[in-house]
Amino acid sequence: MGRTVTYLEMTGLGELRPGRVVSALGLRREEGLSALVRSVQARVGAAYGWRSATRSEREWEELARTHPHRQYWLIVLEGETAGITALEPLAGGEVEIRTFGLLPEYVGRGLGGHALTLALQQAWATEPLEAEAVRRVWLHTNSDDHPNALVNYQRRGLRVYRTEAEQEP
């Protein structure tokens, strides 16, 4: 049995449907692939089989080298790291949300909707590459991710534009 990969997009900030506001929740930019970024990504992704959970130091260095425009934003609750999002501006005014997730101890506390709202707002505010403005924000999720991920994405206004069934080797 394989997994299903779902691709979602938003083509205008006006499509965003904000989640319930959590006033103590915010984003904080973290420059580059710091030890904190690597640690948070690994902890967020461990339960879902994310590659970041098992990357070697060499693989992290290669990622930093091959994706120089990727931005890392810590999701913070009252100053404490609660999760992470990674945004990657692409040519033509697209921004891909490469990573989005909460640390295990923050899952189930009603933070995901507002955290995703903040990530989407930041994606739309990202300086575009080879375009005058961001014209599209997109991401993908899969059936191994948190069971509420797809629902949260759709509730925030992201639309499914493609699904793929992957077969296990």
DSSP file with accessible surface (Angstrom, degrees, kcal/mol):
  #  RESIDUE AA STRUCTURE BP1 BP2  ACC     N-H-->O    O-->H-N    N-H-->O    O-->H-N    TCO  KAPPA ALPHA  PHI   PSI    X-CA   Y-CA   Z-CA
    1    1 A M              0   0  198      0, 0.0     2,-0.1     0, 0.0   166,-0.1   0.000 360.0 360.0 360.0 131.7    0.0    0.0    0.0
    2    2 A G        -     0   0   25    166,-0.1     2,-0.3     1,-0.1   165,-0.2  -0.146 360.0-103.7 -96.7-166.5    1.4    3.4   -1.0
    3    3 A R  E     -A  166   0A  80    163,-0.8   163,-3.4    -2,-0.1     2,-0.5  -0.850  22.4-123.3-120.8 160.7    0.7    6.9    0.1
    4    4 A T  E     -A  165   0A  67     -2,-0.3   139,-1.9   161,-0.2     2,-0.5  -0.890  17.2-156.2-106.3 130.2   -1.2    9.7   -1.5
    5    5 A V  E     -AB 164 142A   4    159,-3.0   159,-2.5    -2,-0.5     2,-0.5  -0.926   9.6-163.7-105.8 128.8    0.5   13.1   -2.1
    6    6 A T  E     -AB 163 141A  14    135,-2.9   135,-2.4    -2,-0.5     2,-0.4  -0.964   3.8-156.8-118.0 128.3   -1.8   16.1   -2.4
    7    7 A Y  E     -AB 162 140A  32    155,-3.1   154,-2.6    -2,-0.5   155,-1.3  -0.880  14.7-175.5-104.1 132.9   -0.8   19.4   -3.9
    8    8 A L  E     -AB 160 139A   0    131,-2.6   131,-2.1    -2,-0.4     2,-0.3  -0.929   1.6-174.5-129.6 154.1   -2.6   22.6   -2.9
    9    9 A E  E     -AB 159 138A  40    150,-2.4   150,-3.1    -2,-0.3     2,-0.3  -0.950  18.5-157.9-145.3 163.6   -2.4   26.2   -4.0
   10   10 A M  E     - B   0 137A   0    127,-2.3   127,-2.6    -2,-0.3     3,-0.1  -0.986   4.0-169.2-139.8 132.3   -3.6   29.7   -3.3
   11   11 A T  S    S+     0   0   64     -2,-0.3     2,-0.3     1,-0.2     3,-0.1   0.301  71.2  26.3-111.9  10.6   -3.5   32.3   -6.1
   12   12 A G    >   -     0   0   21    125,-0.1     3,-2.1     1,-0.1     4,-0.3  -0.909  69.2-126.2-167.4 141.6   -4.3   35.4   -4.1
   13   13 A L  G >  S+     0   0   89     -2,-0.3     3,-2.1     1,-0.3    -1,-0.1   0.834 107.8  70.0 -58.7 -29.6   -3.9   36.6   -0.5
   14   14 A G  G 3  S+     0   0   84      1,-0.3    -1,-0.3    -3,-0.1     0, 0.0   0.672  88.0  65.2 -63.1 -14.3   -7.7   37.4   -0.6
   15   15 A E  G <  S+     0   0   61     -3,-2.1    -1,-0.3     2,-0.1     2,-0.2   0.610  76.6 112.5 -81.6 -13.4   -8.3   33.6   -0.7
   16   16 A L    <   -     0   0   22     -3,-2.1   141,-0.2    -4,-0.3   140,-0.1  -0.419  50.4-164.1 -65.6 129.1   -6.9   33.2    2.8
   17   17 A R        -     0   0  138    139,-2.2   141,-0.1    -2,-0.2    -1,-0.1  -0.916  24.6-135.0-112.2  99.6   -9.4   32.2    5.5
   18   18 A P        -     0   0   82      0, 0.0    96,-0.1     0, 0.0     3,-0.1  -0.154  11.4-127.4 -59.8 147.5   -7.6   32.9    8.8
   19   19 A G        -     0   0    7     94,-0.6     2,-0.1     1,-0.2     3,-0.1  -0.309  50.2 -62.1 -80.5 173.9   -7.7   30.4   11.6
   20   20 A R        -     0   0  165      1,-0.1    94,-0.3    -2,-0.1    -1,-0.2  -0.379  66.3-109.2 -60.2 128.6   -8.7   31.3   15.2
   21   21 A V        -     0   0  101     -2,-0.1     2,-0.5    -3,-0.1    -1,-0.1  -0.390  28.4-168.9 -66.8 133.6   -6.3   33.9   16.4
   22   22 A V    >   -     0   0   21     -2,-0.1     3,-2.3     3,-0.1    -1,-0.1  -0.935  10.4-160.6-118.6  99.2   -3.8   32.9   19.1
   23   23 A S  T 3  S+     0   0  118     -2,-0.5    -1,-0.1     1,-0.3    -2,-0.0   0.770  85.7  55.2 -60.9 -26.8   -2.4   36.2   20.2
   24   24 A A  T 3  S+     0   0   36     -3,-0.1    54,-2.5    53,-0.1    55,-0.4   0.462  91.3  93.9 -85.6   1.9    0.8   34.8   21.8
   25   25 A L  E <   +C   77   0A  12     -3,-2.3     2,-0.3    52,-0.2    52,-0.2  -0.765  48.9 142.7 -99.0 137.7    1.7   32.9   18.6
   26   26 A G  E     -C   76   0A  21     50,-2.5    50,-2.9    -2,-0.4     2,-0.4  -0.907  43.3-102.6-154.6-177.2    4.1   34.4   16.0
   27   27 A L  E     -C   75   0A  40     -2,-0.3     2,-0.4    48,-0.2    48,-0.2  -0.923  23.0-168.3-116.8 145.5    6.9   33.8   13.6
   28   28 A R  E     -C   74   0A  99     46,-2.1    46,-3.0    -2,-0.4     2,-0.1  -0.987  24.0-124.6-134.9 123.4   10.6   34.5   14.0
   29   29 A R  E     -C   73   0A  95     -2,-0.4     2,-0.5    44,-0.2    44,-0.2  -0.422  20.8-163.0 -67.8 135.6   13.0   34.4   11.2
   30   30 A E  E     -C   72   0A  41     42,-2.9    42,-0.7    -2,-0.1     2,-0.4  -0.990  21.6-125.0-120.1 121.3   16.0   32.1   11.7
   31   31 A E        -     0   0  138     -2,-0.5     3,-0.3    40,-0.1     6,-0.1  -0.536  62.9 -34.7 -72.5 126.1   18.9   32.7    9.3
   32   32 A G  S    S-     0   0   41     -2,-0.4     2,-1.5    38,-0.2     5,-0.1   0.049 103.7 -37.5  63.2-169.2   20.0   29.7    7.4
   33   33 A L  S    S+     0   0   21      4,-0.1    -1,-0.2    27,-0.1    31,-0.1  -0.527  75.7 176.2 -91.4  68.8   20.1   26.1    8.4
   34   34 A S     >  -     0   0   30     -2,-1.5     4,-2.5    -3,-0.3     5,-0.2  -0.160  47.8-102.6 -66.0 166.8   21.1   26.7   12.0
   35   35 A A  H  > S+     0   0   64      1,-0.2     4,-2.5     2,-0.2     5,-0.2   0.880 125.0  54.4 -58.7 -35.8   21.4   23.9   14.5
   36   36 A L  H  > S+     0   0   65      2,-0.2     4,-2.9     1,-0.2     5,-0.3   0.936 107.6  48.4 -65.5 -46.0   18.1   25.0   15.9
   37   37 A V  H  > S+     0   0    0      1,-0.2     4,-2.8     2,-0.2     5,-0.3   0.947 113.5  47.4 -58.6 -47.7   16.3   24.8   12.5
   38   38 A R  H  X S+     0   0   56     -4,-2.5     4,-2.3     1,-0.2    -1,-0.2   0.926 113.9  47.6 -60.9 -43.1   17.8   21.4   11.9
   39   39 A S  H  X S+     0   0   60     -4,-2.5     4,-2.5    -5,-0.2    -1,-0.2   0.928 113.4  46.3 -64.8 -45.8   16.7   20.2   15.3
   40   40 A V  H  X S+     0   0    4     -4,-2.9     4,-3.0     2,-0.2     5,-0.3   0.939 113.1  49.3 -65.6 -45.1   13.2   21.6   15.1
   41   41 A Q  H  X S+     0   0    3     -4,-2.8     4,-2.4    -5,-0.3    -1,-0.2   0.922 112.2  48.9 -59.4 -42.4   12.6   20.2   11.6
   42   42 A A  H  X S+     0   0   27     -4,-2.3     4,-1.4    -5,-0.3    -1,-0.2   0.929 113.8  45.5 -64.1 -42.9   13.9   16.8   12.7
   43   43 A R  H  < S+     0   0  107     -4,-2.5     4,-0.5     2,-0.2    -2,-0.2   0.899 114.4  47.8 -68.7 -40.1   11.6   16.7   15.8
   44   44 A V  H  < S+     0   0    3     -4,-3.0     3,-0.4     1,-0.2    -1,-0.2   0.932 118.9  40.1 -64.1 -44.1    8.6   17.9   13.9
   45   45 A G  H >X>S+     0   0    0     -4,-2.4     5,-2.1    -5,-0.3     3,-1.4   0.622  89.3  88.8 -85.8 -10.7    9.1   15.4   11.1
   46   46 A A  G ><5S+     0   0   63     -4,-1.4     3,-1.0     1,-0.3    -1,-0.2   0.894  89.0  49.1 -56.6 -43.7   10.1   12.4   13.0
   47   47 A A  G 345S+     0   0   81     -4,-0.5    -1,-0.3    -3,-0.4    -2,-0.1   0.686 115.6  44.8 -70.3 -15.7    6.6   11.1   13.6
   48   48 A Y  G <45S-     0   0   48     -3,-1.4    -1,-0.2    -4,-0.2    -2,-0.2   0.286 113.2-108.5-114.6   7.0    5.7   11.5    9.9
   49   49 A G  T <<5 +     0   0   69     -3,-1.0    -3,-0.2    -4,-0.6    -2,-0.1   0.741  54.1 172.5  74.6  23.4    8.8   10.0    8.2
   50   50 A W    > < -     0   0   48     -5,-2.1     3,-1.7     1,-0.1     4,-0.3  -0.381  40.5-127.2 -65.2 144.4   10.2   13.3    7.0
   51   51 A R  G >> S+     0   0  145      1,-0.3     3,-2.0     2,-0.2     4,-0.7   0.823 105.7  70.1 -60.2 -31.9   13.6   13.1    5.5
   52   52 A S  G 34 S+     0   0    7      1,-0.3     3,-0.3     2,-0.2    -1,-0.3   0.748  86.8  67.4 -60.0 -21.6   14.7   15.9    7.9
   53   53 A A  G <4 S+     0   0   36     -3,-1.7    -1,-0.3     1,-0.2    -2,-0.2   0.721 114.2  26.3 -72.3 -18.4   14.5   13.5   10.8
   54   54 A T  T <4 S+     0   0  115     -3,-2.0    -1,-0.2    -4,-0.3    -2,-0.2   0.281  85.5 134.4-128.9  10.6   17.4   11.4    9.4
   55   55 A R     <  -     0   0   43     -4,-0.7     2,-0.1    -3,-0.3    -3,-0.0  -0.363  48.4-132.7 -65.0 141.7   19.5   13.8    7.4
   56   56 A S     >  -     0   0   56      1,-0.1     4,-2.3    -2,-0.1     5,-0.2  -0.398  27.7-103.7 -83.5 167.3   23.3   13.7    7.9
   57   57 A E  H  > S+     0   0   99      1,-0.2     4,-2.3     2,-0.2     5,-0.2   0.910 124.5  52.8 -57.6 -40.9   25.3   16.8    8.5
   58   58 A R  H  > S+     0   0  206      1,-0.2     4,-2.2     2,-0.2    -1,-0.2   0.895 107.4  50.6 -63.2 -40.9   26.6   16.5    4.9
   59   59 A E  H  > S+     0   0   69      2,-0.2     4,-2.3     1,-0.2    -1,-0.2   0.889 109.1  51.5 -66.7 -36.6   23.0   16.3    3.6
   60   60 A W  H  X S+     0   0   14     -4,-2.3     4,-2.4     2,-0.2    -2,-0.2   0.922 109.9  49.9 -63.8 -42.9   22.0   19.5    5.5
   61   61 A E  H  X S+     0   0  118     -4,-2.3     4,-2.1     1,-0.2    -2,-0.2   0.909 110.4  49.8 -62.7 -40.4   25.0   21.3    4.1
   62   62 A E  H  X S+     0   0   89     -4,-2.2     4,-2.6     2,-0.2    -1,-0.2   0.906 109.3  52.0 -64.9 -40.6   24.0   20.2    0.6
   63   63 A L  H  X S+     0   0   15     -4,-2.3     4,-1.4     1,-0.2    -2,-0.2   0.935 110.0  48.5 -60.9 -45.5   20.5   21.4    1.2
   64   64 A A  H  < S+     0   0   45     -4,-2.4    -1,-0.2     1,-0.2    -2,-0.2   0.903 113.8  47.5 -62.4 -39.9   21.7   24.8    2.3
   65   65 A R  H  < S+     0   0  165     -4,-2.1    -2,-0.2     1,-0.2    -1,-0.2   0.898 115.6  42.7 -69.0 -40.7   24.0   25.0   -0.8
   66   66 A T  H  < S+     0   0   59     -4,-2.6    -1,-0.2     1,-0.2    -2,-0.2   0.601 119.1  42.9 -86.6 -10.4   21.3   24.0   -3.3
   67   67 A H    ><  +     0   0   61     -4,-1.4     3,-1.4    -5,-0.2    -1,-0.2  -0.506  63.2 157.7-131.7  66.1   18.5   26.1   -1.9
   68   68 A P  T 3  S+     0   0   94      0, 0.0    -1,-0.1     0, 0.0   -36,-0.1   0.702  72.8  53.6 -68.5 -17.8   20.0   29.5   -1.1
   69   69 A H  T 3  S+     0   0  101     20,-0.1    18,-0.1    -3,-0.1     2,-0.1   0.531  77.8 119.2 -93.2  -7.5   16.7   31.3   -1.2
   70   70 A R    <   -     0   0   16     -3,-1.4     2,-0.4    18,-0.2   -38,-0.2  -0.362  51.2-152.2 -63.9 135.7   14.9   29.1    1.3
   71   71 A Q  E     - D   0  87A  22     16,-3.4    16,-2.4   -40,-0.1     2,-0.5  -0.905   1.7-151.0-111.4 140.5   13.7   31.0    4.4
   72   72 A Y  E     -CD  30  86A   7    -42,-0.7   -42,-2.9    -2,-0.4     2,-0.5  -0.939  12.7-176.3-115.5 127.4   13.2   29.4    7.8
   73   73 A W  E     -CD  29  85A  31     12,-3.0    12,-2.5    -2,-0.5     2,-0.3  -0.988  16.9-142.8-125.0 122.0   10.7   30.8   10.2
   74   74 A L  E     -CD  28  84A   0    -46,-3.0   -46,-2.1    -2,-0.5     2,-0.6  -0.663  14.6-134.1 -80.7 137.8   10.2   29.4   13.7
   75   75 A I  E     -CD  27  83A   0      8,-2.3     7,-3.9    -2,-0.3     8,-1.5  -0.853  32.0-166.8 -88.6 121.0    6.7   29.3   15.0
   76   76 A V  E     -CD  26  81A  18    -50,-2.9   -50,-2.5    -2,-0.6     2,-0.5  -0.926  19.5-163.9-120.4 139.6    6.9   30.7   18.5
   77   77 A L  E >  S-CD  25  80A  18      3,-2.9     3,-2.3    -2,-0.4   -52,-0.2  -0.981  83.8 -22.1-120.5 114.8    4.4   30.7   21.4
   78   78 A E  T 3  S-     0   0  157    -54,-2.5    -1,-0.1    -2,-0.5   -53,-0.1   0.891 129.2 -50.5  50.3  42.2    5.1   33.2   24.1
   79   79 A G  T 3  S+     0   0   52    -55,-0.4     2,-0.4     1,-0.2    -1,-0.3   0.327 116.1 113.9  84.5  -9.5    8.8   33.2   23.0
   80   80 A E  E <  S-D   77   0A 125     -3,-2.3    -3,-2.9     1,-0.0     2,-0.3  -0.789  75.9-107.1 -98.2 139.8    9.2   29.4   23.0
   81   81 A T  E     +D   76   0A  28     -2,-0.4    -5,-0.3    -5,-0.2     3,-0.1  -0.462  43.7 165.3 -65.9 124.1    9.8   27.5   19.8
   82   82 A A  E     -     0   0A   0     -7,-3.9    21,-3.1     1,-0.3     2,-0.3   0.512  59.5 -38.0-116.1 -14.0    6.6   25.6   18.9
   83   83 A G  E     -DE  75 102A   0     -8,-1.5    -8,-2.3    19,-0.3     2,-0.3  -0.970  56.7-108.8 176.1-164.5    7.2   24.6   15.3
   84   84 A I  E     -DE  74 101A   0     17,-2.6    17,-1.9    -2,-0.3     2,-0.3  -0.994  10.9-166.8-154.0 150.7    8.7   25.7   12.0
   85   85 A T  E     -DE  73 100A   0    -12,-2.5   -12,-3.0    -2,-0.3     2,-0.4  -0.985   9.8-158.2-136.2 144.1    7.8   26.7    8.5
   86   86 A A  E     -DE  72  99A   0     13,-2.1    12,-2.2    -2,-0.3    13,-1.3  -0.995   8.5-165.5-122.9 128.1   10.2   26.9    5.5
   87   87 A L  E     -DE  71  97A   0    -16,-2.4   -16,-3.4    -2,-0.4    10,-0.2  -0.937   2.7-166.7-115.3 135.5    9.3   29.1    2.5
   88   88 A E  E     - E   0  96A  17      8,-2.8     8,-2.6    -2,-0.4     2,-0.2  -0.928  12.4-146.5-127.3 108.3   11.1   28.9   -0.8
   89   89 A P  E     - E   0  95A   7      0, 0.0     2,-0.3     0, 0.0     6,-0.3  -0.530  22.7-165.1 -68.7 135.6   10.6   31.7   -3.4
   90   90 A L  E >>  - E   0  94A  46      4,-3.6     4,-1.0    -2,-0.2     3,-0.9  -0.828  30.0 -78.0-119.9 161.4   10.7   30.3   -6.9
   91   91 A A  B 34 S+g  129   0B  55     -2,-0.3     3,-0.3     1,-0.2    39,-0.2  -0.190 111.4  33.6 -57.1 145.2   11.0   31.9  -10.3
   92   92 A G  T 34 S-     0   0   29     37,-1.0    -1,-0.2     1,-0.2    38,-0.2   0.602 131.2 -65.0  86.3  11.2    7.9   33.6  -11.7
   93   93 A G  T <4 S+     0   0    0     36,-1.4    42,-3.2    -3,-0.9    43,-1.5   0.721  92.8 135.9  86.5  21.5    6.5   34.8   -8.4
   94   94 A E  E  <  -Ef  90 136A  35     -4,-1.0    -4,-3.6    -3,-0.3     2,-0.4  -0.773  34.8-163.8-100.4 148.9    5.7   31.4   -6.8
   95   95 A V  E     -Ef  89 137A   0     41,-2.2    43,-2.2    -2,-0.3     2,-0.5  -0.994   6.8-156.3-129.5 124.8    6.4   30.6   -3.1
   96   96 A E  E     -Ef  88 138A  13     -8,-2.6    -8,-2.8    -2,-0.4     2,-1.0  -0.866  14.0-139.7 -99.9 132.4    6.5   27.0   -2.0
   97   97 A I  E     +E   87   0A   7     41,-2.9    43,-0.5    -2,-0.5   -10,-0.2  -0.816  26.8 177.7 -85.8 103.2    5.8   26.2    1.7
   98   98 A R  E     +     0   0A  93    -12,-2.2     2,-0.4    -2,-1.0    -1,-0.2   0.771  63.7  19.2 -81.0 -30.9    8.4   23.4    2.0
   99   99 A T  E     +E   86   0A  17    -13,-1.3   -13,-2.1    -3,-0.1     2,-0.3  -0.997  59.4 161.9-142.2 139.2    7.9   22.7    5.6
  100  100 A F  E     +E   85   0A  20     -2,-0.4     2,-0.3   -15,-0.2   -15,-0.2  -0.883  25.3 115.6-154.9 125.9    5.1   23.4    8.1
  101  101 A G  E     -E   84   0A  10    -17,-1.9   -17,-2.6    -2,-0.3     2,-0.3  -0.927  47.5-116.5 178.9 160.3    4.6   21.7   11.4
  102  102 A L  E     -E   83   0A  21     -2,-0.3   -19,-0.3   -19,-0.3     5,-0.1  -0.781  39.1-102.0-104.9 149.5    4.4   21.9   15.1
  103  103 A L    >>  -     0   0    4    -21,-3.1     3,-2.5    -2,-0.3     4,-0.8  -0.373  42.7-105.9 -63.0 149.8    6.6   20.2   17.7
  104  104 A P  G >4 S+     0   0   75      0, 0.0     3,-0.9     0, 0.0    -1,-0.1   0.842 118.7  57.4 -51.9 -37.8    4.9   17.2   19.2
  105  105 A E  G 34 S+     0   0   91      1,-0.2    -2,-0.0     3,-0.0   -23,-0.0   0.632 108.9  47.3 -72.6  -9.5    4.3   18.9   22.5
  106  106 A Y  G X4 S+     0   0   29     -3,-2.5     3,-1.1   -24,-0.2     5,-0.4   0.514  85.7 107.5-106.3  -7.5    2.3   21.7   20.8
  107  107 A V  T << S+     0   0   48     -3,-0.9    -4,-0.0    -4,-0.8    -6,-0.0  -0.465  80.5  24.5 -70.4 139.6    0.1   19.4   18.6
  108  108 A G  T 3  S+     0   0   82     -2,-0.1    -1,-0.2     1,-0.0    -3,-0.0   0.567  90.7 105.7  84.6  10.4   -3.5   19.3   19.7
  109  109 A R  S <  S-     0   0  137     -3,-1.1    -2,-0.1     0, 0.0    -1,-0.0   0.222  96.7-103.0-106.7  12.3   -3.5   22.6   21.4
  110  110 A G  S    S+     0   0   43     -4,-0.0     4,-0.3     1,-0.0    -3,-0.1   0.755  90.2 114.8  77.2  25.4   -5.4   24.6   18.8
  111  111 A L     >  +     0   0    9     -5,-0.4     4,-2.7     2,-0.1     5,-0.2   0.679  48.8  81.8 -98.8 -21.9   -2.4   26.3   17.3
  112  112 A G  H  > S+     0   0   19      1,-0.2     4,-2.5     2,-0.2     5,-0.2   0.846  87.9  52.3 -60.5 -41.0   -2.3   24.9   13.8
  113  113 A G  H  > S+     0   0   17      2,-0.2     4,-2.0     1,-0.2   -94,-0.6   0.938 116.3  38.7 -63.5 -45.4   -4.9   27.1   12.2
  114  114 A H  H  > S+     0   0   21    -94,-0.3     4,-2.7    -4,-0.3    -2,-0.2   0.901 114.1  55.0 -73.9 -37.1   -3.3   30.4   13.3
  115  115 A A  H  X S+     0   0    0     -4,-2.7     4,-2.2     1,-0.2    -2,-0.2   0.932 110.9  45.7 -60.1 -42.8    0.2   29.1   12.7
  116  116 A L  H  X S+     0   0    0     -4,-2.5     4,-2.9    -5,-0.2     5,-0.2   0.900 109.2  55.6 -68.5 -37.3   -0.7   28.2    9.1
  117  117 A T  H  X S+     0   0    2     -4,-2.0     4,-2.7    -5,-0.2    -2,-0.2   0.942 109.7  46.7 -57.2 -47.0   -2.4   31.6    8.7
  118  118 A L  H  X S+     0   0   29     -4,-2.7     4,-2.4     1,-0.2    -2,-0.2   0.908 112.0  50.5 -62.3 -42.2    0.9   33.3    9.8
  119  119 A A  H  X S+     0   0    0     -4,-2.2     4,-2.4     2,-0.2    -2,-0.2   0.918 112.1  47.1 -63.5 -42.5    2.9   31.1    7.4
  120  120 A L  H  X S+     0   0    0     -4,-2.9     4,-2.4     2,-0.2    -2,-0.2   0.918 111.2  50.9 -66.1 -42.6    0.6   31.9    4.5
  121  121 A Q  H  X S+     0   0   88     -4,-2.7     4,-1.3    -5,-0.2    -2,-0.2   0.920 111.9  48.0 -60.4 -41.7    0.7   35.6    5.2
  122  122 A Q  H  X S+     0   0   50     -4,-2.4     4,-0.6     2,-0.2    -2,-0.2   0.894 108.2  54.7 -66.9 -38.6    4.5   35.5    5.3
  123  123 A A  H >< S+     0   0    0     -4,-2.4     3,-1.1     1,-0.2    -2,-0.2   0.933 108.9  48.0 -59.4 -44.0    4.6   33.5    2.1
  124  124 A W  H 3< S+     0   0   34     -4,-2.4    10,-0.4     1,-0.2    -1,-0.2   0.789 111.7  51.1 -68.0 -25.0    2.6   36.2    0.4
  125  125 A A  H 3< S+     0   0   74     -4,-1.3    -1,-0.2    -5,-0.2    -2,-0.2   0.494  85.7 115.8 -89.4  -3.4    4.9   38.9    1.9
  126  126 A T  S << S-     0   0    5     -3,-1.1     8,-0.2    -4,-0.6    -3,-0.0  -0.396  79.0-105.3 -69.0 141.1    8.0   37.1    0.6
  127  127 A E        -     0   0  161     -2,-0.1    -1,-0.1     1,-0.1     6,-0.1  -0.502  43.6-128.0 -66.6 124.0   10.1   38.9   -2.0
  128  128 A P        -     0   0   28      0, 0.0     2,-0.5     0, 0.0     3,-0.3  -0.329   9.7-126.4 -75.5 157.3    9.4   37.2   -5.3
  129  129 A L  B    S-g   91   0B  45    -39,-0.8   -36,-1.4   -35,-0.3   -37,-1.0  -0.894  86.0 -10.4-101.8 130.8   12.0   35.9   -7.7
  130  130 A E  S    S+     0   0  168     -2,-0.5     2,-0.3   -39,-0.2    -1,-0.2   0.837 120.5  82.9  53.2  39.2   11.9   37.0  -11.3
  131  131 A A  S    S-     0   0   42     -3,-0.3    -1,-0.1   -39,-0.1   -38,-0.1  -0.975  79.8-123.8-160.9 160.6    8.5   38.6  -10.8
  132  132 A E  S    S+     0   0  200     -2,-0.3     2,-0.3     1,-0.2    -1,-0.1   0.748  93.4   5.3 -80.8 -25.0    7.0   41.9   -9.5
  133  133 A A  S    S-     0   0   62     -4,-0.1     2,-0.3    -6,-0.1    -1,-0.2  -0.984  84.7 -89.6-152.9 159.4    4.7   40.1   -7.0
  134  134 A V        +     0   0   19    -10,-0.4   -40,-0.2    -2,-0.3   -41,-0.1  -0.597  41.0 174.3 -69.8 130.3    4.0   36.8   -5.5
  135  135 A R        +     0   0  133    -42,-3.2     2,-0.3    -2,-0.3   -41,-0.2   0.549  60.6  24.0-115.0 -14.0    1.3   35.2   -7.7
  136  136 A R  E     - f   0  94A  28    -43,-1.5   -41,-2.2     2,-0.0     2,-0.4  -0.967  52.4-166.4-156.8 137.1    0.9   31.8   -6.2
  137  137 A V  E     +Bf  10  95A   0   -127,-2.6  -127,-2.3    -2,-0.3     2,-0.3  -0.986  25.8 166.4-121.0 133.4    1.6   30.0   -2.9
  138  138 A W  E     +Bf   9  96A  35    -43,-2.2   -41,-2.9    -2,-0.4     2,-0.3  -0.937  13.5 169.8-145.5 165.9    1.6   26.2   -2.9
  139  139 A L  E     -B    8   0A   3   -131,-2.1  -131,-2.6    -2,-0.3     2,-0.3  -0.949  20.4-132.9-159.1 173.2    2.6   23.2   -0.9
  140  140 A H  E     -B    7   0A  69    -43,-0.5     2,-0.3    -2,-0.3  -133,-0.2  -0.971  16.2-178.3-136.8 155.6    2.1   19.5   -0.8
  141  141 A T  E     -B    6   0A   4   -135,-2.4  -135,-2.9    -2,-0.3     2,-0.3  -0.881  11.8-148.3-137.9 169.5    1.2   17.0    2.0
  142  142 A N  E >   -B    5   0A  20     -2,-0.3     3,-2.1  -137,-0.2  -137,-0.2  -0.933  33.8 -98.8-142.2 169.8    0.9   13.3    2.0
  143  143 A S  T 3  S+     0   0   72   -139,-1.9  -138,-0.1    -2,-0.3    -1,-0.0   0.576 117.7  62.6 -68.7  -7.0   -1.2   10.6    3.8
  144  144 A D  T 3  S+     0   0   88   -140,-0.2    -1,-0.3   -96,-0.1  -141,-0.0   0.585  88.4  91.2 -88.0 -13.2    1.7   10.0    6.2
  145  145 A D  S <  S-     0   0   22     -3,-2.1     5,-0.1     1,-0.2    -4,-0.0  -0.159 100.5 -55.7 -73.5 176.2    1.5   13.6    7.6
  146  146 A H    >   -     0   0   56      1,-0.1     3,-2.0     2,-0.1     4,-0.5  -0.211  52.7-121.4 -53.1 138.9   -0.6   14.6   10.6
  147  147 A P  T 3  S+     0   0  109      0, 0.0     4,-0.4     0, 0.0    -1,-0.1   0.750 111.5  49.6 -58.7 -23.8   -4.3   13.6   10.0
  148  148 A N  T 3> S+     0   0  104      1,-0.1     4,-2.6     2,-0.1     5,-0.2   0.494  85.8  91.2 -92.9  -2.4   -5.4   17.2   10.4
  149  149 A A  H <> S+     0   0   14     -3,-2.0     4,-2.6     2,-0.2     5,-0.2   0.960  88.5  42.6 -59.3 -55.1   -2.9   18.7    7.9
  150  150 A L  H  > S+     0   0   58     -4,-0.5     4,-2.4     1,-0.2     5,-0.2   0.917 115.0  50.8 -61.0 -41.7   -5.0   18.4    4.8
  151  151 A V  H  > S+     0   0   57     -4,-0.4     4,-2.7     1,-0.2    -1,-0.2   0.930 110.7  49.1 -61.9 -44.9   -8.1   19.7    6.5
  152  152 A N  H  X S+     0   0   23     -4,-2.6     4,-1.6     2,-0.2    -1,-0.2   0.929 110.1  51.3 -60.7 -45.6   -6.2   22.7    8.0
  153  153 A Y  H  <>S+     0   0   15     -4,-2.6     5,-2.0    -5,-0.2     4,-0.3   0.933 113.1  44.8 -59.1 -44.8   -4.8   23.6    4.6
  154  154 A Q  H ><5S+     0   0   80     -4,-2.4     3,-1.5     1,-0.2    -1,-0.2   0.892 109.2  55.6 -69.9 -36.8   -8.2   23.5    3.0
  155  155 A R  H 3<5S+     0   0  158     -4,-2.7    -1,-0.2     1,-0.3    -2,-0.2   0.804 103.6  56.1 -64.9 -27.8   -9.8   25.5    5.8
  156  156 A R  T 3<5S-     0   0   30     -4,-1.6  -139,-2.2    -3,-0.2    -1,-0.3   0.509 129.1 -95.9 -82.5  -4.2   -7.2   28.2    5.3
  157  157 A G  T < 5S+     0   0    4     -3,-1.5     2,-0.2     1,-0.3    -3,-0.2   0.434  75.7 142.2 108.1  -0.2   -8.3   28.5    1.6
  158  158 A L      < -     0   0    4     -5,-2.0     2,-0.4    -6,-0.2    -1,-0.3  -0.555  38.7-146.5 -72.8 138.9   -5.7   26.3   -0.2
  159  159 A R  E     -A    9   0A  98   -150,-3.1  -150,-2.4    -2,-0.2     2,-0.2  -0.892  14.2-116.7-110.2 140.3   -7.3   24.4   -3.1
  160  160 A V  E     +A    8   0A  61     -2,-0.4  -152,-0.3  -152,-0.2     3,-0.1  -0.513  36.3 166.7 -70.5 130.7   -6.3   20.9   -4.2
  161  161 A Y  E     +     0   0A  73   -154,-2.6     2,-0.3     1,-0.4  -153,-0.2   0.491  63.8  11.5-121.5  -9.8   -4.9   21.0   -7.8
  162  162 A R  E     -A    7   0A 105   -155,-1.3  -155,-3.1     2,-0.0    -1,-0.4  -0.952  53.1-168.2-163.6 144.0   -3.3   17.5   -8.0
  163  163 A T  E     -A    6   0A  86     -2,-0.3     2,-0.4  -157,-0.2  -157,-0.2  -0.981   9.2-168.9-130.8 147.1   -3.1   14.2   -6.2
  164  164 A E  E     -A    5   0A  71   -159,-2.5  -159,-3.0    -2,-0.4     2,-0.6  -0.999  16.4-141.4-135.0 138.5   -0.8   11.3   -6.9
  165  165 A A  E     -A    4   0A  74     -2,-0.4     2,-0.4  -161,-0.2  -161,-0.2  -0.890  20.3-157.3 -98.2 121.4   -0.8    7.8   -5.6
  166  166 A E  E     -A    3   0A  69   -163,-3.4  -163,-0.8    -2,-0.6     2,-0.4  -0.842   7.1-141.4 -99.3 138.3    2.7    6.6   -4.8
  167  167 A Q        -     0   0  152     -2,-0.4  -165,-0.1  -165,-0.2  -163,-0.0  -0.766  19.5-116.8 -97.0 142.4    3.4    2.9   -4.7
  168  168 A E              0   0  135     -2,-0.4  -166,-0.1     1,-0.1    -1,-0.0  -0.524 360.0 360.0 -74.0 145.6    5.8    1.4   -2.2
  169  169 A P              0   0  178      0, 0.0    -1,-0.1     0, 0.0     0, 0.0  -0.175 360.0 360.0 -67.0 360.0    8.9   -0.2   -3.6
